[in-house]
Amino acid sequence: MLRLAIASCSKLWQNPEHHAWSELAGERPRPDWLLMLGDNIYLKGRQERKLARGKVSARSVLEPEYQRLLAEPSFAALIGSTKFLATWDDHDFGGDNLNGAEPPYRDFRDESRALLLQYLAGAAGPRTEIYTALSPEPDIRLILTDCRYYRTDPSARGATLLGKAQEEWLLGELARPERLKVVASGSCLGPKAKRRYIQGWRNYPAWLERFREAVIRHHSAGKRHLFVAGDVHRNKIIQHARTSLDAPIVEVISSGACRRKRNWNPFSKPLQNYGILELRAKTIDIRLSGNRKRDRRTAALHVESWTLD
């Protein structure tokens, strides 16, 4: 069995005493792996605006937040005993809903990426790209994507989410021999036409169709595809064979590790959302935890039929 924890969206300066890191550090047995699914740190609004205008460098505003995260005792204890991989999303890139391949944001994207890889390279070690993959067990492949550095606006000509090189790399990863592929993303696939998922893969239909076709083809050959994502400040399990995506993909979303339910309200209850996935040969047990009732979910995913109980 492989015990996999997932979490995203950690606004630690907002809730320094109420966060999922303390809950995860207290999990027994400890997770074998932690996948950090983006928005691992947040800037404050004025810092985001200054960065977008070129008034400050990415390092000057982002680095203190990475240092804050690594200095948090329960997070430090967690990654001290648990292997981890981390991707990013818009807030650890530098601001809300930014497209990394477009001006003026591409002016600081290299520095932003270098900072994430400096502080949260994790088990994949030193590298130049955020996207990476490894096999923690012979029949399991963890695939980490980068949905921010190469992203352009969905309405742009030749719009891209991952960039051409990463698209081909990901399709190659899906074709590998490991039976279970866990694809980790800062952006959700998500239900169609819901505002909460406006940053999702569905906004890039040409790429999404290529991804969908590859998943269907490999599923027919006995492979299984679990998609894990963050971004949307809630926990959710979606079986995409029953959505308009119509593909044998199960998506597990966990977002809101450290932020308030209502961002503007200092008395709002903290979310403290995270997920634990126990990967076995025949079943994947999913447990999503949080302070809201709707964020507490459990399910058993049967590997052979790829259906949920």
Contacts in CASP RR format, 6 or more apart in sequence:
PFRMAT RR
TARGET T0000
AUTHOR 0000-0000-0000
METHOD contacts of the structure
MODEL  1
MLRLAIASCSKLWQNPEHHAWSELAGERPRPDWLLMLGDNIYLKGRQERK
LARGKVSARSVLEPEYQRLLAEPSFAALIGSTKFLATWDDHDFGGDNLNG
AEPPYRDFRDESRALLLQYLAGAAGPRTEIYTALSPEPDIRLILTDCRYY
RTDPSARGATLLGKAQEEWLLGELARPERLKVVASGSCLGPKAKRRYIQG
WRNYPAWLERFREAVIRHHSAGKRHLFVAGDVHRNKIIQHARTSLDAPIV
EVISSGACRRKRNWNPFSKPLQNYGILELRAKTIDIRLSGNRKRDRRTAA
LHVESWTLD
1 278 0 8 1.000
1 279 0 8 1.000
1 280 0 8 1.000
2 32 0 8 1.000
2 33 0 8 1.000
2 136 0 8 1.000
2 137 0 8 1.000
2 140 0 8 1.000
2 278 0 8 1.000
2 279 0 8 1.000
3 29 0 8 1.000
3 30 0 8 1.000
3 31 0 8 1.000
3 32 0 8 1.000
3 33 0 8 1.000
3 276 0 8 1.000
3 277 0 8 1.000
3 278 0 8 1.000
3 279 0 8 1.000
4 31 0 8 1.000
4 32 0 8 1.000
4 33 0 8 1.000
4 34 0 8 1.000
4 35 0 8 1.000
4 182 0 8 1.000
4 276 0 8 1.000
4 277 0 8 1.000
4 278 0 8 1.000
4 279 0 8 1.000
5 24 0 8 1.000
5 27 0 8 1.000
5 31 0 8 1.000
5 33 0 8 1.000
5 34 0 8 1.000
5 35 0 8 1.000
5 82 0 8 1.000
5 274 0 8 1.000
5 275 0 8 1.000
5 276 0 8 1.000
5 277 0 8 1.000
6 34 0 8 1.000
6 35 0 8 1.000
6 37 0 8 1.000
6 184 0 8 1.000
6 228 0 8 1.000
6 230 0 8 1.000
6 252 0 8 1.000
6 254 0 8 1.000
6 274 0 8 1.000
6 275 0 8 1.000
6 276 0 8 1.000
6 277 0 8 1.000
7 20 0 8 1.000
7 21 0 8 1.000
7 24 0 8 1.000
7 34 0 8 1.000
7 35 0 8 1.000
7 36 0 8 1.000
7 37 0 8 1.000
7 254 0 8 1.000
7 256 0 8 1.000
7 257 0 8 1.000
7 273 0 8 1.000
7 274 0 8 1.000
7 275 0 8 1.000
8 36 0 8 1.000
8 37 0 8 1.000
8 38 0 8 1.000
8 39 0 8 1.000
8 40 0 8 1.000
8 89 0 8 1.000
8 186 0 8 1.000
8 229 0 8 1.000
8 230 0 8 1.000
8 231 0 8 1.000
8 254 0 8 1.000
8 255 0 8 1.000
8 256 0 8 1.000
8 257 0 8 1.000
9 38 0 8 1.000
9 39 0 8 1.000
9 91 0 8 1.000
9 230 0 8 1.000
9 231 0 8 1.000
9 233 0 8 1.000
9 255 0 8 1.000
9 256 0 8 1.000
9 257 0 8 1.000
9 258 0 8 1.000
9 259 0 8 1.000
9 273 0 8 1.000
10 19 0 8 1.000
10 20 0 8 1.000
10 21 0 8 1.000
10 39 0 8 1.000
10 40 0 8 1.000
10 41 0 8 1.000
10 42 0 8 1.000
10 69 0 8 1.000
10 256 0 8 1.000
10 257 0 8 1.000
10 258 0 8 1.000
10 259 0 8 1.000
11 39 0 8 1.000
11 42 0 8 1.000
11 258 0 8 1.000
11 259 0 8 1.000
12 19 0 8 1.000
12 41 0 8 1.000
12 42 0 8 1.000
12 65 0 8 1.000
12 68 0 8 1.000
12 69 0 8 1.000
12 72 0 8 1.000
12 258 0 8 1.000
13 42 0 8 1.000
13 44 0 8 1.000
13 65 0 8 1.000
13 68 0 8 1.000
14 42 0 8 1.000
14 258 0 8 1.000
14 259 0 8 1.000
14 260 0 8 1.000
14 263 0 8 1.000
15 258 0 8 1.000
15 259 0 8 1.000
15 260 0 8 1.000
15 270 0 8 1.000
16 72 0 8 1.000
18 258 0 8 1.000
18 270 0 8 1.000
18 272 0 8 1.000
19 72 0 8 1.000
19 74 0 8 1.000
19 257 0 8 1.000
19 258 0 8 1.000
19 270 0 8 1.000
19 272 0 8 1.000
20 256 0 8 1.000
20 257 0 8 1.000
20 258 0 8 1.000
20 272 0 8 1.000
20 273 0 8 1.000
20 274 0 8 1.000
20 289 0 8 1.000
20 290 0 8 1.000
21 72 0 8 1.000
21 74 0 8 1.000
21 75 0 8 1.000
21 78 0 8 1.000
21 257 0 8 1.000
21 258 0 8 1.000
22 74 0 8 1.000
23 272 0 8 1.000
23 274 0 8 1.000
23 289 0 8 1.000
24 31 0 8 1.000
24 34 0 8 1.000
24 74 0 8 1.000
24 78 0 8 1.000
24 274 0 8 1.000
25 74 0 8 1.000
25 75 0 8 1.000
25 77 0 8 1.000
25 78 0 8 1.000
26 74 0 8 1.000
27 276 0 8 1.000
30 81 0 8 1.000
30 82 0 8 1.000
31 82 0 8 1.000
31 276 0 8 1.000
32 82 0 8 1.000
32 83 0 8 1.000
32 136 0 8 1.000
33 82 0 8 1.000
33 83 0 8 1.000
33 84 0 8 1.000
33 85 0 8 1.000
33 123 0 8 1.000
33 136 0 8 1.000
33 142 0 8 1.000
34 78 0 8 1.000
34 79 0 8 1.000
34 82 0 8 1.000
34 83 0 8 1.000
34 84 0 8 1.000
34 85 0 8 1.000
35 84 0 8 1.000
35 85 0 8 1.000
35 86 0 8 1.000
35 142 0 8 1.000
35 144 0 8 1.000
35 182 0 8 1.000
35 184 0 8 1.000
35 228 0 8 1.000
36 84 0 8 1.000
36 85 0 8 1.000
36 86 0 8 1.000
36 87 0 8 1.000
36 120 0 8 1.000
37 87 0 8 1.000
37 89 0 8 1.000
37 184 0 8 1.000
37 185 0 8 1.000
37 186 0 8 1.000
37 228 0 8 1.000
37 229 0 8 1.000
37 230 0 8 1.000
37 231 0 8 1.000
37 254 0 8 1.000
37 255 0 8 1.000
38 86 0 8 1.000
38 87 0 8 1.000
38 88 0 8 1.000
38 89 0 8 1.000
38 91 0 8 1.000
38 92 0 8 1.000
38 186 0 8 1.000
38 230 0 8 1.000
38 231 0 8 1.000
39 88 0 8 1.000
39 89 0 8 1.000
39 90 0 8 1.000
39 91 0 8 1.000
39 92 0 8 1.000
39 186 0 8 1.000
39 230 0 8 1.000
39 231 0 8 1.000
39 255 0 8 1.000
40 69 0 8 1.000
40 86 0 8 1.000
40 88 0 8 1.000
40 92 0 8 1.000
40 116 0 8 1.000
40 120 0 8 1.000
41 62 0 8 1.000
41 65 0 8 1.000
41 66 0 8 1.000
41 68 0 8 1.000
41 69 0 8 1.000
41 91 0 8 1.000
41 92 0 8 1.000
42 65 0 8 1.000
42 91 0 8 1.000
42 92 0 8 1.000
42 259 0 8 1.000
43 51 0 8 1.000
43 61 0 8 1.000
43 62 0 8 1.000
43 65 0 8 1.000
43 91 0 8 1.000
43 94 0 8 1.000
43 95 0 8 1.000
47 56 0 8 1.000
47 61 0 8 1.000
48 94 0 8 1.000
48 95 0 8 1.000
48 96 0 8 1.000
50 56 0 8 1.000
50 61 0 8 1.000
51 57 0 8 1.000
51 58 0 8 1.000
51 61 0 8 1.000
51 94 0 8 1.000
51 95 0 8 1.000
51 108 0 8 1.000
52 95 0 8 1.000
52 98 0 8 1.000
52 104 0 8 1.000
52 105 0 8 1.000
53 104 0 8 1.000
54 104 0 8 1.000
54 107 0 8 1.000
54 108 0 8 1.000
57 108 0 8 1.000
57 111 0 8 1.000
58 94 0 8 1.000
58 108 0 8 1.000
58 111 0 8 1.000
58 112 0 8 1.000
58 115 0 8 1.000
59 111 0 8 1.000
59 115 0 8 1.000
61 94 0 8 1.000
62 92 0 8 1.000
62 94 0 8 1.000
62 112 0 8 1.000
62 115 0 8 1.000
63 115 0 8 1.000
66 115 0 8 1.000
66 116 0 8 1.000
66 118 0 8 1.000
66 119 0 8 1.000
66 120 0 8 1.000
67 119 0 8 1.000
69 75 0 8 1.000
69 119 0 8 1.000
70 76 0 8 1.000
70 119 0 8 1.000
79 122 0 8 1.000
83 122 0 8 1.000
83 123 0 8 1.000
83 136 0 8 1.000
84 120 0 8 1.000
84 122 0 8 1.000
84 123 0 8 1.000
85 122 0 8 1.000
85 123 0 8 1.000
85 124 0 8 1.000
85 132 0 8 1.000
85 134 0 8 1.000
85 142 0 8 1.000
85 144 0 8 1.000
85 184 0 8 1.000
86 116 0 8 1.000
86 120 0 8 1.000
86 121 0 8 1.000
86 122 0 8 1.000
86 144 0 8 1.000
87 130 0 8 1.000
87 131 0 8 1.000
87 144 0 8 1.000
87 145 0 8 1.000
87 146 0 8 1.000
87 147 0 8 1.000
87 184 0 8 1.000
87 185 0 8 1.000
87 186 0 8 1.000
88 112 0 8 1.000
88 113 0 8 1.000
88 116 0 8 1.000
88 130 0 8 1.000
88 146 0 8 1.000
88 148 0 8 1.000
88 186 0 8 1.000
89 147 0 8 1.000
89 148 0 8 1.000
89 186 0 8 1.000
89 187 0 8 1.000
89 199 0 8 1.000
89 230 0 8 1.000
89 231 0 8 1.000
90 96 0 8 1.000
90 97 0 8 1.000
90 98 0 8 1.000
90 148 0 8 1.000
90 199 0 8 1.000
92 112 0 8 1.000
92 116 0 8 1.000
93 100 0 8 1.000
93 105 0 8 1.000
93 109 0 8 1.000
93 112 0 8 1.000
93 148 0 8 1.000
93 149 0 8 1.000
94 105 0 8 1.000
94 108 0 8 1.000
94 112 0 8 1.000
97 198 0 8 1.000
97 199 0 8 1.000
98 105 0 8 1.000
98 148 0 8 1.000
99 105 0 8 1.000
99 151 0 8 1.000
99 152 0 8 1.000
99 153 0 8 1.000
100 106 0 8 1.000
100 109 0 8 1.000
100 148 0 8 1.000
100 149 0 8 1.000
100 150 0 8 1.000
100 151 0 8 1.000
100 152 0 8 1.000
101 109 0 8 1.000
101 149 0 8 1.000
101 150 0 8 1.000
101 151 0 8 1.000
101 152 0 8 1.000
101 160 0 8 1.000
101 163 0 8 1.000
102 152 0 8 1.000
102 153 0 8 1.000
102 156 0 8 1.000
109 148 0 8 1.000
109 149 0 8 1.000
113 130 0 8 1.000
113 149 0 8 1.000
116 130 0 8 1.000
117 126 0 8 1.000
117 127 0 8 1.000
117 128 0 8 1.000
117 130 0 8 1.000
121 127 0 8 1.000
123 134 0 8 1.000
124 132 0 8 1.000
124 134 0 8 1.000
124 144 0 8 1.000
129 146 0 8 1.000
129 166 0 8 1.000
130 144 0 8 1.000
130 146 0 8 1.000
130 149 0 8 1.000
131 144 0 8 1.000
131 145 0 8 1.000
131 146 0 8 1.000
131 162 0 8 1.000
131 166 0 8 1.000
131 169 0 8 1.000
131 170 0 8 1.000
132 144 0 8 1.000
133 141 0 8 1.000
133 142 0 8 1.000
133 143 0 8 1.000
133 144 0 8 1.000
133 173 0 8 1.000
134 141 0 8 1.000
134 142 0 8 1.000
135 141 0 8 1.000
135 142 0 8 1.000
135 178 0 8 1.000
136 142 0 8 1.000
138 178 0 8 1.000
139 178 0 8 1.000
139 179 0 8 1.000
139 180 0 8 1.000
139 281 0 8 1.000
140 178 0 8 1.000
140 179 0 8 1.000
140 180 0 8 1.000
140 182 0 8 1.000
140 279 0 8 1.000
141 173 0 8 1.000
141 176 0 8 1.000
141 178 0 8 1.000
141 180 0 8 1.000
141 181 0 8 1.000
141 182 0 8 1.000
142 182 0 8 1.000
142 184 0 8 1.000
143 170 0 8 1.000
143 173 0 8 1.000
143 174 0 8 1.000
143 181 0 8 1.000
143 182 0 8 1.000
143 183 0 8 1.000
143 184 0 8 1.000
144 184 0 8 1.000
145 162 0 8 1.000
145 166 0 8 1.000
145 170 0 8 1.000
145 183 0 8 1.000
145 184 0 8 1.000
145 185 0 8 1.000
145 186 0 8 1.000
146 162 0 8 1.000
146 166 0 8 1.000
147 161 0 8 1.000
147 162 0 8 1.000
147 185 0 8 1.000
147 186 0 8 1.000
147 187 0 8 1.000
147 201 0 8 1.000
148 186 0 8 1.000
150 160 0 8 1.000
150 161 0 8 1.000
150 162 0 8 1.000
150 163 0 8 1.000
150 166 0 8 1.000
151 160 0 8 1.000
151 161 0 8 1.000
151 162 0 8 1.000
152 158 0 8 1.000
152 159 0 8 1.000
152 160 0 8 1.000
153 159 0 8 1.000
154 203 0 8 1.000
154 204 0 8 1.000
159 204 0 8 1.000
159 206 0 8 1.000
160 167 0 8 1.000
160 204 0 8 1.000
160 207 0 8 1.000
161 187 0 8 1.000
161 201 0 8 1.000
161 203 0 8 1.000
161 204 0 8 1.000
161 207 0 8 1.000
162 170 0 8 1.000
162 207 0 8 1.000
167 207 0 8 1.000
167 210 0 8 1.000
170 183 0 8 1.000
170 211 0 8 1.000
171 210 0 8 1.000
171 211 0 8 1.000
171 214 0 8 1.000
173 181 0 8 1.000
174 181 0 8 1.000
174 214 0 8 1.000
174 215 0 8 1.000
174 218 0 8 1.000
174 223 0 8 1.000
174 225 0 8 1.000
175 214 0 8 1.000
175 218 0 8 1.000
178 223 0 8 1.000
179 222 0 8 1.000
179 223 0 8 1.000
179 224 0 8 1.000
180 223 0 8 1.000
180 224 0 8 1.000
180 226 0 8 1.000
180 279 0 8 1.000
180 303 0 8 1.000
181 223 0 8 1.000
181 224 0 8 1.000
181 225 0 8 1.000
181 226 0 8 1.000
182 226 0 8 1.000
182 228 0 8 1.000
182 279 0 8 1.000
183 225 0 8 1.000
183 226 0 8 1.000
183 227 0 8 1.000
183 228 0 8 1.000
184 228 0 8 1.000
184 229 0 8 1.000
185 201 0 8 1.000
185 227 0 8 1.000
185 228 0 8 1.000
185 229 0 8 1.000
185 230 0 8 1.000
186 229 0 8 1.000
186 230 0 8 1.000
186 231 0 8 1.000
187 199 0 8 1.000
187 200 0 8 1.000
187 201 0 8 1.000
187 229 0 8 1.000
187 230 0 8 1.000
187 231 0 8 1.000
188 197 0 8 1.000
188 199 0 8 1.000
188 200 0 8 1.000
188 201 0 8 1.000
188 229 0 8 1.000
188 230 0 8 1.000
188 231 0 8 1.000
188 232 0 8 1.000
188 251 0 8 1.000
188 253 0 8 1.000
189 200 0 8 1.000
189 201 0 8 1.000
189 202 0 8 1.000
189 208 0 8 1.000
189 227 0 8 1.000
189 229 0 8 1.000
189 238 0 8 1.000
189 240 0 8 1.000
189 245 0 8 1.000
189 249 0 8 1.000
189 251 0 8 1.000
190 197 0 8 1.000
190 200 0 8 1.000
190 201 0 8 1.000
190 202 0 8 1.000
190 229 0 8 1.000
190 238 0 8 1.000
190 243 0 8 1.000
190 251 0 8 1.000
190 253 0 8 1.000
191 197 0 8 1.000
191 238 0 8 1.000
191 243 0 8 1.000
192 202 0 8 1.000
192 243 0 8 1.000
192 244 0 8 1.000
192 245 0 8 1.000
196 232 0 8 1.000
196 234 0 8 1.000
197 232 0 8 1.000
199 231 0 8 1.000
200 231 0 8 1.000
201 207 0 8 1.000
201 208 0 8 1.000
201 211 0 8 1.000
202 208 0 8 1.000
202 245 0 8 1.000
208 245 0 8 1.000
212 245 0 8 1.000
212 246 0 8 1.000
212 247 0 8 1.000
212 249 0 8 1.000
215 225 0 8 1.000
215 247 0 8 1.000
215 248 0 8 1.000
215 249 0 8 1.000
216 247 0 8 1.000
216 248 0 8 1.000
218 225 0 8 1.000
219 225 0 8 1.000
219 248 0 8 1.000
219 306 0 8 1.000
224 248 0 8 1.000
224 303 0 8 1.000
224 306 0 8 1.000
225 248 0 8 1.000
225 249 0 8 1.000
225 250 0 8 1.000
226 249 0 8 1.000
226 250 0 8 1.000
226 252 0 8 1.000
226 277 0 8 1.000
226 284 0 8 1.000
226 301 0 8 1.000
227 240 0 8 1.000
227 249 0 8 1.000
227 250 0 8 1.000
227 251 0 8 1.000
227 252 0 8 1.000
228 251 0 8 1.000
228 252 0 8 1.000
228 253 0 8 1.000
228 254 0 8 1.000
228 277 0 8 1.000
229 251 0 8 1.000
229 252 0 8 1.000
229 253 0 8 1.000
229 255 0 8 1.000
230 253 0 8 1.000
230 254 0 8 1.000
230 255 0 8 1.000
231 253 0 8 1.000
231 255 0 8 1.000
232 253 0 8 1.000
232 255 0 8 1.000
233 255 0 8 1.000
233 256 0 8 1.000
233 259 0 8 1.000
233 271 0 8 1.000
233 273 0 8 1.000
234 253 0 8 1.000
234 255 0 8 1.000
234 256 0 8 1.000
234 273 0 8 1.000
234 292 0 8 1.000
234 294 0 8 1.000
234 295 0 8 1.000
235 253 0 8 1.000
235 254 0 8 1.000
235 255 0 8 1.000
235 273 0 8 1.000
235 275 0 8 1.000
235 288 0 8 1.000
235 289 0 8 1.000
235 290 0 8 1.000
235 294 0 8 1.000
235 295 0 8 1.000
235 296 0 8 1.000
235 297 0 8 1.000
236 251 0 8 1.000
236 252 0 8 1.000
236 253 0 8 1.000
236 288 0 8 1.000
236 297 0 8 1.000
237 250 0 8 1.000
237 251 0 8 1.000
237 252 0 8 1.000
237 253 0 8 1.000
237 286 0 8 1.000
237 288 0 8 1.000
237 297 0 8 1.000
237 299 0 8 1.000
237 308 0 8 1.000
238 250 0 8 1.000
238 251 0 8 1.000
238 252 0 8 1.000
238 253 0 8 1.000
239 250 0 8 1.000
239 307 0 8 1.000
239 308 0 8 1.000
240 246 0 8 1.000
240 247 0 8 1.000
240 248 0 8 1.000
240 249 0 8 1.000
240 250 0 8 1.000
240 251 0 8 1.000
241 247 0 8 1.000
241 248 0 8 1.000
241 249 0 8 1.000
241 306 0 8 1.000
248 306 0 8 1.000
250 301 0 8 1.000
250 306 0 8 1.000
250 308 0 8 1.000
252 275 0 8 1.000
252 277 0 8 1.000
252 286 0 8 1.000
252 288 0 8 1.000
254 273 0 8 1.000
254 274 0 8 1.000
254 275 0 8 1.000
254 288 0 8 1.000
255 273 0 8 1.000
256 271 0 8 1.000
256 272 0 8 1.000
256 273 0 8 1.000
257 271 0 8 1.000
257 272 0 8 1.000
257 273 0 8 1.000
257 274 0 8 1.000
258 270 0 8 1.000
258 271 0 8 1.000
258 272 0 8 1.000
259 270 0 8 1.000
259 271 0 8 1.000
260 266 0 8 1.000
260 268 0 8 1.000
260 269 0 8 1.000
260 270 0 8 1.000
260 271 0 8 1.000
261 268 0 8 1.000
261 269 0 8 1.000
261 270 0 8 1.000
261 271 0 8 1.000
261 291 0 8 1.000
261 292 0 8 1.000
262 268 0 8 1.000
269 291 0 8 1.000
269 292 0 8 1.000
270 291 0 8 1.000
271 290 0 8 1.000
271 291 0 8 1.000
271 292 0 8 1.000
271 295 0 8 1.000
272 289 0 8 1.000
272 290 0 8 1.000
272 291 0 8 1.000
273 288 0 8 1.000
273 289 0 8 1.000
273 290 0 8 1.000
273 291 0 8 1.000
273 295 0 8 1.000
274 288 0 8 1.000
274 289 0 8 1.000
274 290 0 8 1.000
275 286 0 8 1.000
275 287 0 8 1.000
275 288 0 8 1.000
275 289 0 8 1.000
276 286 0 8 1.000
276 287 0 8 1.000
276 289 0 8 1.000
277 284 0 8 1.000
277 285 0 8 1.000
277 286 0 8 1.000
277 287 0 8 1.000
278 284 0 8 1.000
278 285 0 8 1.000
280 303 0 8 1.000
281 303 0 8 1.000
282 302 0 8 1.000
282 303 0 8 1.000
282 304 0 8 1.000
283 300 0 8 1.000
283 301 0 8 1.000
283 302 0 8 1.000
283 303 0 8 1.000
284 300 0 8 1.000
284 301 0 8 1.000
284 303 0 8 1.000
285 298 0 8 1.000
285 299 0 8 1.000
285 300 0 8 1.000
285 301 0 8 1.000
286 297 0 8 1.000
286 298 0 8 1.000
286 299 0 8 1.000
286 300 0 8 1.000
286 301 0 8 1.000
287 297 0 8 1.000
287 298 0 8 1.000
288 295 0 8 1.000
288 296 0 8 1.000
288 297 0 8 1.000
288 298 0 8 1.000
289 295 0 8 1.000
289 296 0 8 1.000
290 296 0 8 1.000
299 308 0 8 1.000
299 309 0 8 1.000
300 308 0 8 1.000
300 309 0 8 1.000
301 307 0 8 1.000
301 308 0 8 1.000
301 309 0 8 1.000
302 308 0 8 1.000
302 309 0 8 1.000
END
